[in-house]
Amino acid sequence: MRCAPHALAFDHDRNLLQEGSRDSSRITHADPRCQHGCAALNLVLSGLLADRPSPVELALDTLDDDAPAAVVDVLERVETTRSTSRTRGT
C-alpha cells in the first residue's frame, strides 16, 4: 500500500501527514471515506512508530473535522475495544 510511507515522511507534522495521505489516496479513491481512512491509518502508524500509548486515540484527536462519520465511528469502536481489553487484562 503506497500510503504507509507517509507516516514516516510526515511524522513531524500531523496536518501535512493527513493532507499528503488524502492526496495519495485520491489518485485511485474518489470516496472521502477512503481518503480520510488513509489519513487515519497513517496517523495510527505514526503514533505506533512514536511509541504513543494510544495511537488510535491520537488519530481520533487529530483527524480533520470534515472526516466522514464512518471513519470516525470505526476508530472509536477500535479504541473502545482496545480500552476494554486493556481494562480486562487481555
FENFENCOR-V689840 format. One record per pair of residues at least 4 apart in sequence whose C-alpha atoms are under 8 Angstrom apart, sorted by sequence separation. I is the first residue (numbers start at 1). GAP is how many residues later the second one is. D is the distance in Angstrom with one decimal. If there is no record, write none. Layout:
# FENFENCOR-V689840
i->I gap->GAP d->D
i->I gap->GAP d->D
This chain:
# FENFENCOR-V689840
i->3 gap->4 d->7.8
i->4 gap->4 d->7.6
i->5 gap->4 d->6.3
i->6 gap->4 d->5.7
i->7 gap->4 d->5.5
i->10 gap->4 d->6.9
i->13 gap->4 d->6.1
i->14 gap->4 d->6.2
i->15 gap->4 d->6.2
i->16 gap->4 d->5.9
i->17 gap->4 d->6.0
i->18 gap->4 d->6.1
i->19 gap->4 d->6.1
i->20 gap->4 d->6.1
i->21 gap->4 d->6.2
i->22 gap->4 d->5.9
i->23 gap->4 d->6.9
i->25 gap->4 d->5.7
i->26 gap->4 d->5.5
i->30 gap->4 d->7.5
i->31 gap->4 d->6.6
i->32 gap->4 d->6.0
i->33 gap->4 d->5.7
i->34 gap->4 d->6.1
i->35 gap->4 d->6.5
i->36 gap->4 d->6.0
i->37 gap->4 d->6.1
i->38 gap->4 d->6.3
i->39 gap->4 d->6.1
i->40 gap->4 d->6.2
i->41 gap->4 d->6.1
i->42 gap->4 d->5.9
i->43 gap->4 d->6.2
i->44 gap->4 d->6.2
i->45 gap->4 d->6.1
i->46 gap->4 d->6.2
i->47 gap->4 d->6.1
i->48 gap->4 d->5.9
i->54 gap->4 d->6.3
i->55 gap->4 d->6.2
i->56 gap->4 d->6.2
i->57 gap->4 d->6.1
i->58 gap->4 d->6.1
i->59 gap->4 d->5.7
i->63 gap->4 d->6.8
i->67 gap->4 d->6.8
i->68 gap->4 d->6.7
i->69 gap->4 d->5.8
i->70 gap->4 d->6.4
i->71 gap->4 d->6.4
i->72 gap->4 d->6.1
i->73 gap->4 d->6.2
i->74 gap->4 d->6.2
i->75 gap->4 d->6.1
i->76 gap->4 d->6.0
i->77 gap->4 d->6.0
i->78 gap->4 d->6.0
i->79 gap->4 d->6.0
i->80 gap->4 d->6.1
i->81 gap->4 d->6.1
i->82 gap->4 d->6.1
i->83 gap->4 d->6.2
i->84 gap->4 d->6.3
i->85 gap->4 d->6.1
i->86 gap->4 d->6.0
i->6 gap->5 d->7.7
i->26 gap->5 d->7.9
i->29 gap->5 d->6.2
i->30 gap->5 d->7.6
i->47 gap->5 d->5.2
i->67 gap->5 d->7.0
i->85 gap->5 d->5.2
i->10 gap->6 d->6.4
i->11 gap->6 d->6.6
i->29 gap->6 d->6.8
i->10 gap->7 d->4.9
i->47 gap->7 d->7.4
i->48 gap->7 d->5.8
i->9 gap->8 d->7.9
i->47 gap->8 d->4.5
i->25 gap->9 d->7.0
i->26 gap->9 d->6.1
i->46 gap->9 d->7.7
i->47 gap->9 d->7.8
i->7 gap->10 d->6.7
i->25 gap->10 d->5.2
i->45 gap->10 d->7.4
i->6 gap->11 d->6.4
i->44 gap->11 d->4.9
i->47 gap->11 d->7.0
i->23 gap->12 d->7.5
i->43 gap->12 d->7.4
i->44 gap->12 d->5.5
i->47 gap->12 d->7.8
i->60 gap->12 d->6.9
i->22 gap->13 d->4.5
i->25 gap->13 d->6.6
i->43 gap->13 d->7.9
i->6 gap->14 d->7.0
i->21 gap->14 d->7.1
i->22 gap->14 d->6.1
i->44 gap->14 d->7.2
i->6 gap->15 d->6.4
i->21 gap->15 d->7.9
i->43 gap->15 d->7.4
i->44 gap->15 d->5.7
i->60 gap->15 d->6.8
i->22 gap->16 d->6.4
i->43 gap->16 d->5.1
i->60 gap->16 d->7.4
i->21 gap->17 d->5.9
i->22 gap->17 d->5.9
i->3 gap->18 d->6.0
i->18 gap->18 d->7.7
i->21 gap->18 d->5.0
i->40 gap->19 d->5.9
i->43 gap->19 d->7.9
i->56 gap->19 d->6.6
i->19 gap->20 d->7.6
i->40 gap->20 d->7.8
i->43 gap->20 d->8.0
i->3 gap->21 d->6.5
i->18 gap->21 d->4.8
i->21 gap->21 d->7.2
i->2 gap->22 d->7.7
i->3 gap->22 d->7.1
i->17 gap->22 d->7.1
i->18 gap->22 d->7.7
i->56 gap->22 d->7.5
i->57 gap->22 d->6.5
i->40 gap->23 d->6.7
i->56 gap->23 d->6.0
i->18 gap->24 d->7.7
i->39 gap->24 d->7.6
i->17 gap->25 d->7.4
i->18 gap->25 d->7.5
i->17 gap->26 d->7.5
i->14 gap->29 d->7.3
i->36 gap->31 d->5.9
i->40 gap->31 d->7.9
i->36 gap->32 d->7.4
i->33 gap->34 d->7.4
i->37 gap->34 d->6.0
i->3 gap->35 d->6.7
i->7 gap->35 d->5.0
i->11 gap->35 d->5.9
i->32 gap->35 d->7.7
i->33 gap->35 d->5.9
i->36 gap->35 d->7.0
i->6 gap->36 d->6.8
i->7 gap->36 d->6.8
i->32 gap->36 d->7.0
i->4 gap->37 d->7.8
i->33 gap->37 d->7.0
i->4 gap->38 d->6.0
i->7 gap->38 d->6.1
i->8 gap->38 d->6.8
i->33 gap->38 d->6.3
i->3 gap->39 d->7.3
i->7 gap->39 d->5.0
i->4 gap->41 d->7.6
i->18 gap->45 d->7.6
i->18 gap->46 d->8.0
i->14 gap->48 d->7.3
